[in-house]
Every structure is written in structure tokens, then in C-alpha cells.
Amino acid sequence: MSPAVKNTLLFAAMAGLIVITGLMQGWNLALTIVNMGLISAIMALGVNLQWGFAGLFNIGIMGFVALGGLGAVLISMPPTTDAWAAGGLRILTGLAFGAATIVAAVLVQMRMAKGRARNLATLLVLVIGFFLYRAVFDPAVMAVEAVTPAATGYLGGLNLPVLLSWPVGGLLAAGAAWVIGKTALGLRSDYLAIATLGIAEIIIAVLKNEDWLSRGVKNVIGVPRPVAYEIDLQADTDFIAGAAGFGLDPVTASTLYVKLSYGVLFTLVLIALLWLAQMALKSPWGRMMRAIRDNEVAAEAMGKDVKGRHLQIFILGSAICGIAGAMMTTLDGQLTPGTYQPLRFTFLIWVMVIVGGSGNNFGAVLGGMLIWWLWVMVEPMGLWIMSVITSGMADDSWLKAHLADSAAHMRLLTMGVILLLVLRFSPRGLIPER
């Protein structure tokens, strides 16, 4: 069987799983899986750029996803005018003091000769700048967070179209990736993994605790949509008539229409990013990246800037994860910093890349869709299997209760088993790199 036929059959099988889910458990669930599967595929595509193209072991994915979600809030939410009046400009002034302190310390390090005097001058600049920053920043934050904290308590956003927040989320993630890459990309792969995980935890901790920025664990709700609202569709007589033509009630039809609209938008974004990734893979730049991945010493001996190219692809992959994060926040309609769990969901994205096929963009897309489908479906399937196994047991049996409770752990168990099977029987993934 040729690779093209095999790949086509794999994607057809994935589509078949979605169709079966729709027929057996409802199209509402099927479209929900498709939408999150498309977002997961975009995340997997970003990680595949970093790992599959360049061999960069980044396990701080959720930090960049969280920054993308923050971008959706900063761009699309309306500004909180009372909070801005209470301390918005003072917060910006405090942040400017903090940035100026860092710049001044860097300039001291660059301009002065090495020695005790330079170290003392740097320390003095940092200490004075820190106290100035805190003196301006802290009172402003307290004033902003005191403005109706149950409903707002943060500065809000720019009230721009939410679709604009998707590329902005990617830019925020790319900016963070530049800062991280300039300091961490010179590390060995295992140290790079530890550094990226730690930085992701820091980003998420900031989002959880800085209420003036993202409302912290109180969450930002009501993020605007790029598609219609169900209640508006249900009040539209033309939509009601169209739904009746398909034999659907207005509530069901409006839900399916909204999810299908999201699916179309997400598919367009995925196709655009996949096309760009394929063009990059086939270009001289892509061949150079794979040469660096396979043998850094030889590539550097041929005059290639290994660290510079690593920084490029680290930024690109992180930006794609940021776009996916903004899309996910838009789909959910809220920013919930407490749900960004770096170890759990980073593991899931890596399983998608490895199962789909590291180094193959289509493999990353397939892995994203397949693993997300399994992530959603395994638990109800586990409950059904346990109910069949325990059907002959008494209702008060301790073993029956134990097996039913164990079904909740089927997700992580199944992910681990699938990963082990793929690594054993198809170590290059379902669609391996050519």
C-alpha cells in the first residue's frame, strides 16, 4: 500500500469515528469533539515544528496557550472604565518603571568594565528600580482590584473584534518565546525541558494571581464570539423555518449551527497553518532545520547559525500554540487560568505528536484529532465496559462499586497504553516523516 493511500484511509477512518459518534451519541457531541480536535491539531502542529523539525524538547506548551487565551481577553473584552480611572495609568507607569529598571541594568552591564564597581552599580540600579516599581504598582493594583471585584476588578480589554485576538495571542506567545529562547535555547535538551516547564508554571501563576490583568481564579466570562448567539438564532423566523425543514427544533438547530460555524473557522485556520508549515518543510529553510536536528555539529561546521535557527522555530511553534490558545478561549467564552495544567495537557499534546508521527505535519493533525476523540470517548466507553462486566454482580458488591469508580481513570491509562503500543509497533507514528 502506498503512503498516500494509507494516509487517506487513516483520515477516512478518523472521519468515520466522528460520523459514528454523531449517529450513536448525537451530532452535538460529535461537533464538540471536532472543534476541540481542530484546536488540538493546531497545538500539535506547533509542537511538531519545534520537535519534529528542530528537535527542541518544549514541555511548557500550556504557558504559551495561556498567553493566547489572555490575548483574547485583552483584545475583545470591553474596558472597565472605573478601573482605568482608579489606577489604570498608574499600573502602566509602574510597569514602565519595571521595564526601565531592567534596561538600565543591562546597559550598566554593557557599558561598564568587568569588576566590583559594575556589580555594585547593577545591584544598586535593580534595588532602586524595584522599590520605585513596587511603590507605584502595588497601590494601583489594589485600587483596580477593588472596583466591583465580583463582576470586574480588572482593566478589561480593547473591545475589538475577537477574530483579531487570534493573531495577537500568537504574537504574545511569540514574544514570550523570544525572551525564553534567548536565555534557554543554549541549554541541553533535558535542561531546556525543565526551563520551559518552569516558565510555563510562572506564566500560569501570574494569570492566576494578577487579578487586575485576568481576574485570576475568578475567571473572565462573556468573551465575545465571532459567530451568532443561539438565542438570536432562536428568535429569527427564517432560521426557525429552515430548521423545521430539516426536522429540527430551534434549540437543537441553533446549537448545531453555532458549533458548525466554529468548526468552519477553525478548519480554515488549520488549513492555512498546515499549508504554511508544508511550504516551510519543503523549502531550503526546512531542509536546513532538519539538517540541524539530525547533526548540529555538522550543520554548524557548514556555517549555519544553529542557535539562531533554533530561536526562529521556537518562536514560530510557540506562536501557533498561542493562536490555538486564543481560539480555545473564544470557543469556551471564558478565560479560566485554573484549568491550565502544564503537566497533564502538555503530556496530551506530546502524545498527539508522537502517535500521529513526529516530523510529519499531517501526522500531527491526525494525532490531534484521534487522541482528542479518545480523550473524550474513553471514559464513557470505560463505564459501559464496566457495566457489562459487572452486570451479573449484586448491586451492593464492593467489587462492582470499585470497578465502576475505576472507569474514571480510563483516560490516562488509555493514553499511556496507546503511547506504549505506538512506540513498540510503530515508533515513527501513524504517518511517519518521509
Secondary structure, DSSP 8 states (H G I E B T S, - for coil): --HHHHHHHHHHHHHHHHHHHHHHH-HHHHHHHHHHHHHHHHHHHHHHIIIIIH------HHHHHHHHHHHHHHHHS-B-HHHIIIIIHHHHHHHHHHHHHHHHHHHHHHHS-SSHHHHHHHHHHHHHHHHHHHHHHHHHHHHHHTSSTTT--S-B-----HHHHHHHHHHHHHHHHHHHHHHHTTS-HHHHHHHHHHHHHHHHHHHHH-HHHH-GGG-EE----SS--HHHHHT-HHHHHHHHHTT--HHHHHHHHHHHHHHHHHHHHHHHHHHHHHHHHHSHHHHHHHHHHH-HHHHHHTT--HHHHHHHHHHHHHHHHHHHHHHHHHHHTEE-GGG--HHHHHHHHHHHHHHH-TT-HHHHHHHHHHHHHHHHHHHHHHHHHHHHHTTTS-TT-HHHHHHHHHGGGHHHHHHHHHHHHHHHH-TT-SS---
